Amino acid sequence: MRLPVSRLCVLPGLALAFGAQQAHASTCKTLLNNNIPLMDALAEWSDLDLSNFPSATVYQELNKALPWFSKCAAAIDPMAVYTSLGTSTSLQSCLKTLNNANFVFDTPEGRTAACSLTKDTLKPCLTNAMTEIVMDAFASTGGCCDDFLAEVTTLVGDSLDLMVEKLLALTGNVLCAKRKFTNLEGTSTTEVCGYSIFHSFYYIGNTEDTTSSMWDLLNLVELPNNQMCKAFAGKAFTNTKGEKNTLGFGTDYDSMGICLQPVDAFLQYLASWPIFAQTFDAGGTTFTMKDMFTTGKSLNGSLLVSWAALSGNVPMIFARMEDRVMTAMGVEGSGTGISSTNLADTFLGALDSDDVNSYANDILMHIPNNGGCTYSDQTISLPYTVSTATGSTTTAAPTATTTTKTASAASMASFSMLIVAGVAMISSLLL
């Protein structure tokens, strides 16, 4: 299977384009204003007249819930950021190198070459663009994005650029770490972890009941920390509900083995974000997402469903905002035969379905992390060194170290809004 690497740059490019750019005025506006760079750029791209778009109505709830996001988003100029990307000499050099690269991912040599190019070219490209273009652009908004950047730091414990740097490195370790082991055929083998992880799930295709095996994988989101090593090794384990189970890892196909360590390091970094220690309101019952990572605890799925269905929480704000966009564009509402609350009604209906409620009530969610899995008969080499907030590191060495967790007083609700509203606003405007 051949895949031009240049195509891998499209999504990061779009993310950067929508991520930041300088404001055109010293006075900060919000998404409630029509006369903002973002709307001007979208009108030009879509060839639509958006001068009468009811922004004040469409984004009223979002602006109230996330004023710091609304103020920064209103300063975004996607056209200008593309100009900056296009005039960056270092970025263009990177893109040229990537554009000329083709790999056969079905071979060990092709996967190794792809990882080498990722380390030497793709990651530096994205890191430099983040630093030289995106962060500089945020800083050039006349203070309009200062609150946004401060909120990100509060919620994840790292500045935006440092968070991106760590996520890129941790993801690179998951995909491109090299492990040396003896496979099921008794042959000494070296593989990149991306392939080892993907290949370890091949056992599902060899089972008599593939559907049942797929459902069994849901145990991986009900997996206590101290059962992590057993489950991914294909040994008997006990899930958060006290049920005994065994997955087919290591049956006919090699398990991921020591490649579980960089996956664990990635999950530990997510678990360390301060926002997960904060609370959600599920209709009078509060819960914390930290329970999904903490040893000995779990989170009942019904709490997530109840939270999502509450009118003042982010999912419903998002659904109503989408309905307002659809109505403003003439897709819903009067004369269309579609209710102006269609999306919100559909979303609530799905949450209230018997299947969703039955599954939500039954599941006790826990994302395994800090499992401490060791493999004396395998070694691993990590391409990236990742420093945590407390100074410990995940190093490019034969064994992976533990990423230390952090905590602070941040708003869990605000973080969820940051994630969802960012996608919501951009996708809504592009409709």
Buried (B, 14 or more C-beta within 10 A) or exposed (E): EEBEBBEBBEEBBEBBBBBBBBBBEEEBBBBBBBEBBBBBBBBEEEEEEBEEBBBEEBBBBBBEBBBBBBBBBBBBBBBBBBEBBEEBEEBEEBBEBBEEBEBEEEEEEBBBBBBEBBBEBBBBBBBBBBEBBBBBBBBBBBEBBBBBBEBBBBBBBBBBBBBBBBBBBBBBBBBBBBBBBEEEEEEEBEBBBBBBBEBBBEBBEEBEEEEEBEEBEEBBBBBBBBBBBBBBBBBEBBBBEEEEBBBBBBBEBBBBBBBBBBBBBBBBBBBBBBBBBBBBBBEEEEBBBBBBBBEEBBBBBBBBBBBBBBEEBBBBBBBBBBBBBBBBBEBBBEEEEBBBBBBBEEBBEEBEEEEBBEBBEEBBBBBBBBBEBEBEEBBBBBBBEBBBBEEEBBBBEEBBBBBBBBBBEBBBBBBBBBEBBBEBBBEBBEE
